[in-house]
Amino acid sequence: MTERLKIDSLKVYIDSQLVAKQVLGEYEVNEPNLVAYHKKVQEMWPKFIKVTIQQVPRKENRRADAFFEVGIR
């Protein structure tokens, strides 16, 4: 969808510190069912001019799930 909409930047809000650090390469992905997702993220990452990941407290999960910012080319 991001390619079709010509989105070139993302700001991702996530409540999982573990997943945020895995995406950033600070932690390894050890869960077998998450390896394919991680690989897809790593394939898509270079297609964007800018991607930022912000970890938010789990108690603010609704906001993290509902809010995202995009930049359009």
N, C-alpha and C positions, 0 to 999 in steps of 0.2 A: 504494500500500500504506500509506503514512503517513497518508493521510486515513481509510482504512478502520480502521486501528488507533488513530486519534485521537492520533497522536503530535504533540506541540506543540513539542518541542525536539530538536535534534540536535547531537552533537559528532562532527565528521568528522575522521578522521586520514587524511592523504594524503602520499605521498612525493614528489609532483611540486610543486616550488615554483612552477613556471610555471602549472600549473592552479590552484593555491591563489590565486595573485595575479590570475589571470583571473577567477575566481569572485568575488573581493573587489573587482573593478573597478580594480585597480591596473595591470593589463596588458590590452591588447586581444587578442581572439581572432582570429588571422589564418589558422588552418587551416580551410579550407572544410568539412571533415568534422566539425569540432568546433562550428561555429556553432549548429547545431540543438540540440546538447546544452546549450550555454551558455544559449541562449534558454529552454530548459525549466527550467533551474536558476533563472534570473531570474524566471520565472513562478511557481515554487513557493516561492521564498524568503519572500515576505510572508505565506504561510500558517502560518509557524512563529512562535512567541513568541520563540524564541532559537535561533540557529544559530552555532556556532563551528567554525572550521576550524583545525586544527593540522597544520603541515607537520612530518613526521618524516624522519629520515635514510633514504635509500634502503636502507641495510643493515638497517634495521628494518622492511622492507617487509612481511614476513609478519604482524607484529603490526598494522601499519596496515591490511592487507587483511582481517584476521580480527576486529578489535575495533571496536565502535562503542557509543555510549551513546545511549539514547533516553529522553525524558521522555514520560509518558502523561498525558493530560488527565484 
